[in-house]
Amino acid sequence: MADVDERIAAEVAWIYRTHPRPEAAARERLMERIREARPPGRRGLGPTWWLRPRAISLPPLAWAASALVLVALGGSLMWLAPLGPGAQNASTAVTTAPAGESRRLVRFAVQAPGARRVALVGDFNGWDPQASPMRRVGGTWLLSLPVSGGRHVYAFVVDGERWLSDPAAPLAPEDEFGFRKSVLVVRDPESL
Amino acid sequence: MTTAVNLLHVTSEGSASFQFTGMTDADLVASVLGGNLDAFAVLVDRYHDDCRRLARHLLGHEHDAEDATQETFLRAYAGLARYDERNAFRSWLYRILVNQCRTLGRQRRRRDRRFVQDPEALGLAAGPPGDADGELRQALAAALAGLAPRLREAFLLKHGEGLDYAEMSRITGVGISALKMRVKRAADEVRPKLERLLRG
């Protein structure tokens, strides 16, 4: 049986080795489509209507609660900082307050002291690295965004090139690129 | 004037190739992300034929194989920022390709109800009468075509591509023990169909 299996394996390998090579025209057809495609990491703004500057109206009490949570969050990030190099990218996303009728304000934070710029990408901003740049505060990058209720997936883009999942959040199964996005569940403000 | 233009074109191509000589895949990816499309053309040159060959064997059709290969490179280009240079670029590309082939294969099976191979595309067209090797290879192609897609995928990655189980696992997202089981089950199904020819 073993010798038969070896022969079969050798035949499969033979078919592979002797297979006619595709013509160069196929590669050229591919490059034509690549040239027409949008360059990687430079996606334009999609129909993300809520990305336009707009005022978020919150009741004063909601803002006060939000401020309290942000102070608490600042403390937790200081706690995360001394964990050493492995924790350099420790981050978190915290739902802080309702933001409008169907959205809640979510504060994202990531520790990336060596980064020149960091952006938040997710299903809520069309995965556009230009849409939601984060603000640097020391070695931490921060951003608060109104996000609609439900399950969302997101990631951080460091220096416009490197994708980083949030180690402080649950991870989605690997996508087709082998990358595991972070999962954020926002409770629907209607249910509060 | 024509000569001058042609000369310029050749010089331009030559300098582009020279520019990337000796660059690793990770260097090329960084160059593409920096806006250099020519660097992606080098990655296409390096891996297009390998991808096309695997797709052809997984799908059994030249036309579907080209679709799967093109879609794989387009997706890789769009998602290049998600490539982690600690992993081999070819494995990352194969992972996208295998997913594409799974999707296309499912669509085709829904349409055709069965896996149909194009022997011409696979270079397995019948040889002259009495060609024992040709007969064996046709029987092998038929046996592979009869395998369940997940068994054929594992069997071809192992024996066609010659990959080890760790890399196969990274590409398919399937555990190593499950892949070993699939390769064994594929061999168990293929063996009886070829045994007479191999022993004869």
HADDOCK unambig.tbl for C-alpha pairs under 7 A between the chains (distance, minus, plus):
assign (segid A and resid 4 and name CA) (segid B and resid 195 and name CA) 6.98 0.50 0.50
assign (segid A and resid 4 and name CA) (segid B and resid 198 and name CA) 6.99 0.50 0.50
assign (segid A and resid 5 and name CA) (segid B and resid 187 and name CA) 6.97 0.50 0.50
assign (segid A and resid 9 and name CA) (segid B and resid 159 and name CA) 5.35 0.50 0.50
assign (segid A and resid 12 and name CA) (segid B and resid 159 and name CA) 6.19 0.50 0.50
assign (segid A and resid 12 and name CA) (segid B and resid 160 and name CA) 5.47 0.50 0.50
assign (segid A and resid 13 and name CA) (segid B and resid 159 and name CA) 6.01 0.50 0.50
assign (segid A and resid 13 and name CA) (segid B and resid 160 and name CA) 4.71 0.50 0.50
assign (segid A and resid 16 and name CA) (segid B and resid 160 and name CA) 5.88 0.50 0.50
assign (segid A and resid 19 and name CA) (segid B and resid 122 and name CA) 6.88 0.50 0.50
assign (segid A and resid 19 and name CA) (segid B and resid 123 and name CA) 6.20 0.50 0.50
assign (segid A and resid 20 and name CA) (segid B and resid 123 and name CA) 6.86 0.50 0.50
assign (segid A and resid 21 and name CA) (segid B and resid 49 and name CA) 6.83 0.50 0.50
assign (segid A and resid 22 and name CA) (segid B and resid 49 and name CA) 6.57 0.50 0.50
assign (segid A and resid 27 and name CA) (segid B and resid 48 and name CA) 6.94 0.50 0.50
assign (segid A and resid 30 and name CA) (segid B and resid 70 and name CA) 5.72 0.50 0.50
assign (segid A and resid 31 and name CA) (segid B and resid 41 and name CA) 6.94 0.50 0.50
assign (segid A and resid 34 and name CA) (segid B and resid 74 and name CA) 6.29 0.50 0.50
assign (segid A and resid 39 and name CA) (segid B and resid 78 and name CA) 6.85 0.50 0.50
assign (segid A and resid 40 and name CA) (segid B and resid 33 and name CA) 6.49 0.50 0.50
assign (segid A and resid 40 and name CA) (segid B and resid 77 and name CA) 6.03 0.50 0.50
assign (segid A and resid 40 and name CA) (segid B and resid 78 and name CA) 4.70 0.50 0.50
assign (segid A and resid 40 and name CA) (segid B and resid 79 and name CA) 6.46 0.50 0.50
assign (segid A and resid 40 and name CA) (segid B and resid 80 and name CA) 6.24 0.50 0.50
assign (segid A and resid 41 and name CA) (segid B and resid 81 and name CA) 6.45 0.50 0.50
assign (segid A and resid 161 and name CA) (segid B and resid 33 and name CA) 6.73 0.50 0.50
assign (segid A and resid 161 and name CA) (segid B and resid 81 and name CA) 5.05 0.50 0.50
assign (segid A and resid 162 and name CA) (segid B and resid 81 and name CA) 5.57 0.50 0.50
assign (segid A and resid 162 and name CA) (segid B and resid 82 and name CA) 6.56 0.50 0.50
assign (segid A and resid 163 and name CA) (segid B and resid 81 and name CA) 6.24 0.50 0.50
assign (segid A and resid 163 and name CA) (segid B and resid 82 and name CA) 5.47 0.50 0.50
assign (segid A and resid 176 and name CA) (segid B and resid 95 and name CA) 6.95 0.50 0.50
assign (segid A and resid 176 and name CA) (segid B and resid 96 and name CA) 5.57 0.50 0.50
assign (segid A and resid 176 and name CA) (segid B and resid 99 and name CA) 6.70 0.50 0.50
assign (segid A and resid 177 and name CA) (segid B and resid 82 and name CA) 6.84 0.50 0.50
assign (segid A and resid 177 and name CA) (segid B and resid 92 and name CA) 6.72 0.50 0.50
assign (segid A and resid 177 and name CA) (segid B and resid 95 and name CA) 6.95 0.50 0.50
assign (segid A and resid 177 and name CA) (segid B and resid 96 and name CA) 6.09 0.50 0.50
assign (segid A and resid 179 and name CA) (segid B and resid 82 and name CA) 6.70 0.50 0.50
